[in-house]
Amino acid sequence: MQTQPAASHFIGGEYVEDTAGTPIDVIYPATGEVIGRVHSATPAIVDRALEAARGAQAAWAAMTGTERGRILRRAADIMRERNHELSVLETYDTGKPYQETSVADATSGADALEYFGGMAATLTGEHIQLGEDWVYTRREPLGVCVGIGAWNYPTQIASWKGAPALACGNTMVFKPSETTPLCALKVAEILHEAGAPAGVYNVVQGLGDVGAALVTDARVDKVSLTGSVPTGRKVYAAAAAEMKHVTMELGGKSPMIVFDDADIENAVSGAILGNFYSSGQVCSNGTRVFVQKGIKEAFLARLSERLGQAVIGDPQDPATSFGPMVSERQMEIVQGYIAKGQDEGARLVCGGNRLQRDGFFLEPTVFADVTDGMTIAREEIFGPVMAVLDFEDEGDVMARANDTEFGLAAGVFTRDLARAHRVAAGFEAGTCYINTYNDAPVEAPFGGVKASGVGRENSKAAIEHYSQVKSVYVRMGDLEAPF
Ligand code: NDP
């Protein structure tokens, strides 16, 4: 497969190169091989992308919602038709197994394009009668939106930000993570093939400094970041200086609570989905697994058994169910946490090692007897490391589950209906699960509370974050004034 893109950037409806920018090697995480090279955007490229987005915005917003929506839905169809090749590329970009990428990446991007494409024609203001007078509201786009992505879901993030932004009549400049620069270019290509006018969706590559240049530019009206909490704080502060709108989808250290009346097989499935999908590189993962004492050993035994069935290997092989870490650096960060877990006295139940093969493979790792103060129970690891903590009763576990600066997601496994809903209501988290984990349908709002972010992606809620309401007061009679 051709992994070298036609050029580094996609601006004004075409591929654009500027080799004066710092080279960024694209590394296939399964082998460590260089499979492409792009260049970080120079100031001239950043300027060109923002001008293209600004220039295209008024005409794009002037189209009817039906017309904009048709283009987005056509893009969704193209994305689905090309799911195989997009999934293969996503696997090269991230190392995630094709078994996952073929059902979770371009498919999820297509869902967002279809959903917001369908919604574009339904966006309206309202009419408020005030006696004879009345007010009407106009739902207007924000203008130029900047999207900045993390490396774990490059196609999905580019689509989740682009689809609602474009549906509302905004244009976008998207900067992927330097670690995974390939997939967002395909999203831009497909949108333009589907009929999006030149400049409506642009992609520029770059390191954090390119992201920073975009965030601080006066031509930008909104910034949507998916990334870590420290980056979120910086980007939010920079955007606030010019009062820009923001959406922050940041990290987490989410709790998953397994009560002793839970179906063990389902709870183990939830723990696997919430810790080892994408080799654990998922922001909403339930990495603090609180297991009630009565079922702890049975849970651990079944979990170890099921993890033994993971097929670790060539991620392009559809039989492979567990792939490498995205980069050598991320692998080393996770290895550091595994060592810390052992140093601080957690019990290693399984895994813990790097695999003796090329690429950045770590074994799925489970620690038990983890206590609340341990580093692996407090910090986001962003790798295949699960911490299992014991608990006695509901009151105790709820306080401990919420005792974190993060608030992205949370899950509960129990057969007791009343308890399930009580626990969900008590979670300090934006996205909660009952007897499941990590489902993220486009129809449901997704996002965090506390340090995990502001704003919501997906669903009708995203419209509020990509549009603004203008009130127009209409007086029907004469106007009185005091003098
Ligand atoms: P980072 O926060 O390091 O980077 C995110 C993006 O921001 C990258 O494109 C990065 O560029 C860019 N960036 C870095 N510094 C700046 C800056 N000062 N101004 C503007 N942009 C900047 O996250 P990672 O890419 O390492 O992704 C992992 C993190 O993302 C995890 O902590 C995870 O929890 C979080 N995440 C959250 C999700 C959510 O929906 N809540 C989903 C996925 C991940 P560069 O490529 O140069 O680093």
Residues whose N, C-alpha, C, O or C-beta is under 5 A from the ligand:
A	BS01	NDP	I148 G149 A150 W151 N152 K175 P176 S177 E178 T179 G206 L207 G208 G211 A212 T226 G227 S228 V229 T231 K234 V235 E249 L250 G251 G252 C283 S452
